[in-house]
Amino acid sequence: MEKSFDDDVILASAMLLLKVAQADEVLEEDEVTTLRDILEQFFEVDSNHLDPLLERARQEVAAATGLFEPGQILNDKLDREDKLEFIKCVFEVGYSDGELHHLEFHTIRHIANILQIEHQDLIAARAEVRSWFDDSTSESV
């Protein structure tokens, strides 16, 4: 069954993904590429709408005082399964530049708290996503 996400969920998700990418104060091209891929594939955003969506997300992030507001939108509108899938997406952005910076992990933990994701589920999601990156680097050797 296909899921569709409404515009406020997509914008809130883009904001949170962007906050993770910017957490270490360096927005890497790999992070932007991963963020765009997630929006296209997981949220099924048409590629023609990505740039306006990301620009709006950047503006909203710049004006926001924290993570709670966009996180609460997701907490209210996503079911448990979608929250767990989203937290994997968030980790994917964090790992996309080759390492998960401690500030990125701190931001991810904060998002997980807002989404009411239990600690063991957060750790399992982190391990799963890290294994994707470990597998891809070992294949290229």
N, C-alpha and C positions, 0 to 999 in steps of 0.2 A: 504494500500500500504506500503510495506516494504521500509525502507530507508537504504541506505548503505553509510557509511562515508569513505572517503579516508584516507590513512595512516597519512598524515600530520594533518588532522583534529583530528584524534584519539590521536596522540602524543601531539598536542597542548592542547587538552582537558585533557589528563592525567597530563600534566604539571600544568595546572591551578588548577585542583582538588588537586594535591599534594601541590601546594602553599597554598591553603586554609587550608589543613590539617596541614601544618607546620607553619602556621601564628602565632600561640601562642607558638611556639618553642618547642612543645611537640607533637610528632607523636604517637597518641594513636592507639592501635590495632583495636578498633572499627572504627576509621577513615580509616585505611588501608582496613579493611574488606568491608566497605561501598564503598570505591573507587574502589576496585576490582569488587564488585557487579555491580556498575554502568557501568564499562567498559565492563563487560560480557553481561549485559542485555540491556542497552541503546545503546551501540556502537557495540554490538554483536562480541566482541573480543573473540576468542576461548581461553578456559582456559589454553591451552598449550602455548599460546603466552603472557599471562599476565605478568609473571615474567620478560621476556626480555623487554617487553614494559615498565614496571614500572622502571626497571633498567635504561633504556635509558632516561625515563622522569626524573629520579633523577639526572642523569648526565647533562641533558639539563638545569634543574632548577638550579643546582649548577653553571653552566657556564653563565646562563642568567643574564642580568642586570635589568630585570624587567618583568612586565606582558604584556607589549604592543605587543611584537612580536607574542607570541602564541595567545593572544586575537585578534589580527588583522587577523590572519589566520581564526579564527572562524567567525569573523565579515564579512569577505569577502565570506566565503563559506556556512554559515548557513543561512537559512531563518528565519524570525521573530519567527515563531512557534518553531523551533528547538533551537533558542537562549533562548526563555522563558523556554523550557523544560530543557535546559542545566543549566540555573541559578537555577532551582529547584534542580538539581543534586548537584550543588555547595553548596547550603544551606543544603542539606542532609548530605554532608560530614561535614559541620560545626556543625550541630546538633548531629551528630552520637555519640559523646562522652558525651552527656547529656546536654551540654550547648553550646550556640554560644558565643564564646569569642569575645570581642570587636575588637581584631586584626583580627580575622577571618571575622567579619562583614566588617571591613574596606577593607580587601582584596576583599571580594565579591562585595562591592560597586565599587571598582576600576575596577573589571572585567565587571560589569554591564555597567559602563561608556564606556569602550572600545567597548562593544557589542551594544552600543546605545540602551540600555533597559531603558525605561522611569521609573521615580521614582515610580509612582503608580503601575507599573507592578512588580517592584522589591519588593515593600512592600507586594503586593498580593502574590507573590511567597513565600516570607518569612513566611507570615501567613499560607499559605497552608501547607508548609513543617513543620512548628512548630506544626500545628494541628495533623499531622501524628504522631509526637513524643508524644504529649500530649495524644492522643488516645491510643497509645501503652502503656504508663505508667499507665494510668487510668485502662486499662484492666487487668494489672498485679496486681493491688491492691486487 
